Amino acid sequence: SDEAVKACGEFLMGLCYWKGEGTAKNQVQAYKMWTNYTNYSKSNWADFNDWCGRWSNEELKRLVKPKELMAYKHYYHAQCYEQGIGTQKYLEEAIGFYAAAVQWKDIADAWYKLGYYAERGKYGTILNGIPDRRFARQCYQKAAQLGSNQAKQALNRM
């Protein structure tokens, strides 16, 4: 569908701005690109997958996987909210986007961030500033399994 084409294109263009590949590095512009299709959800998965499956360029098909696009779209959106890039800092939104990212694909840093905020009472089953150390440990363990040195250090300190 046209929506799937737009979602994929805007994510890739945003990633180019984020990393400064093929254009000047501009993380504010990346944030703007990503906010254009924030509501693109799993319900649109069939259209998105169908469109990506039509690409004739085998290298693009190998490099661009729809689930990974959705995961990293959420991950980088979280970074924007966490750091105040292109928007005001909004920790609750950042945490929500990290949580959404790991629903699409395991990303070590997203799991680490969820553990970090759970340990500080910002995320998990116990809220209102009360640390959820059990949930934090689970997130850190997942991140450590994926290779996060920060998560390994956090587990050693717990």
C-alpha positions in Angstrom: 0.0 0.0 0.0 1.0 3.6 -0.3 1.2 3.8 3.5 3.7 1.0 3.6 5.9 2.7 1.0 5.8 5.9 2.9 6.6 4.3 6.2 9.6 2.5 4.9 10.9 5.5 3.0 10.5 7.9 5.9 12.2 5.5 8.3 15.2 5.0 5.9 15.4 8.8 5.2 15.3 9.5 8.9 18.0 7.0 9.6 20.2 8.7 7.0 19.7 12.1 8.7 20.3 10.4 12.1 23.6 8.9 11.1 24.6 11.6 8.5 24.8 9.1 5.7 24.4 10.7 2.2 23.3 14.0 3.9 24.4 16.2 6.7 23.8 14.8 10.1 20.5 16.2 11.4 18.9 14.3 14.2 16.1 16.9 14.5 15.1 16.2 10.9 15.3 12.5 11.6 12.8 12.9 14.5 10.5 14.8 12.1 10.7 12.0 9.5 9.8 9.4 12.1 6.9 11.3 13.6 5.2 11.2 10.2 4.3 7.6 10.6 4.3 6.8 14.4 0.9 5.2 14.2 2.0 2.7 11.6 1.2 -0.5 13.5 1.3 -4.2 13.4 -2.1 -4.2 11.9 -0.5 -2.8 8.7 2.1 -5.5 8.8 0.7 -7.5 5.8 0.8 -4.4 3.5 4.3 -3.5 4.7 5.7 -7.0 4.2 4.0 -7.3 0.8 5.5 -4.0 -0.4 9.0 -4.9 0.9 8.7 -8.3 -0.8 8.2 -6.7 -4.2 11.6 -5.0 -4.3 13.7 -6.3 -7.2 17.0 -5.2 -5.7 18.2 -8.3 -3.8 20.7 -6.3 -1.7 17.9 -4.0 -0.4 15.7 -7.1 0.4 18.6 -8.5 2.4 19.4 -5.2 4.2 15.8 -4.0 4.9 13.6 -6.3 6.9 10.2 -5.0 7.9 10.3 -6.2 11.5 13.7 -4.6 12.0 12.6 -1.4 10.4 9.7 -1.2 12.9 11.9 -2.1 15.8 14.6 0.5 15.0 12.0 3.1 14.2 10.7 2.8 17.7 14.2 2.6 19.2 15.4 5.8 17.5 12.1 7.5 18.3 12.8 6.6 22.0 16.2 8.2 21.7 14.7 11.4 20.4 12.3 11.6 23.4 15.0 10.6 25.9 17.6 13.1 24.7 15.2 15.9 23.6 16.2 15.7 19.9 13.6 17.4 17.7 11.2 17.5 20.7 11.2 18.2 24.4 12.5 15.5 26.6 9.7 13.2 27.6 10.8 10.2 29.5 7.5 8.4 29.6 7.3 8.5 25.8 10.9 7.3 25.5 10.2 4.3 27.7 7.1 3.5 25.8 9.0 3.5 22.5 11.8 1.3 24.0 9.1 -1.2 25.0 7.5 -1.1 21.6 10.9 -1.7 19.9 11.6 -4.9 21.8 8.1 -6.2 20.7 9.4 -6.2 17.1 13.0 -7.3 17.7 15.4 -7.9 20.5 17.6 -4.8 20.7 20.2 -5.0 23.5 20.3 -1.3 24.2 16.4 -1.0 24.4 16.3 -3.9 26.9 19.1 -2.2 28.9 17.2 1.1 28.9 14.0 -0.7 30.1 16.0 -2.3 32.9 17.7 1.0 33.8 14.4 2.8 34.2 12.8 -0.1 36.0 15.6 -0.1 38.5 14.9 3.6 39.1 11.1 3.2 39.5 10.2 4.6 36.1 9.1 1.4 34.4 7.9 -2.0 35.3 5.1 -3.6 37.3 5.8 -1.3 40.3 5.7 2.4 39.5 5.5 5.8 41.3 9.3 6.0 41.9 9.5 2.5 43.5 12.3 0.5 41.9 11.2 -2.8 40.3 14.5 -4.7 40.7 13.0 -8.1 39.6 11.9 -6.7 36.3 15.1 -4.6 35.9 17.1 -7.8 36.4 15.0 -9.6 33.7 15.7 -6.7 31.3 19.4 -6.6 32.1 19.7 -10.4 31.6 18.0 -10.1 28.2 20.3 -7.3 27.2 23.4 -9.1 28.5 22.4 -12.2 26.4 22.4 -9.9 23.4 25.9 -8.6 24.2 25.3 -5.5 26.3 28.4 -4.8 28.5 26.4 -2.1 30.3 23.8 -4.7 31.2 26.5 -7.1 32.4 27.9 -4.4 34.6 24.4 -3.6 36.0 23.8 -7.3 36.8 27.2 -7.5 38.6 26.3 -4.4 40.7 22.8 -5.7 41.6 
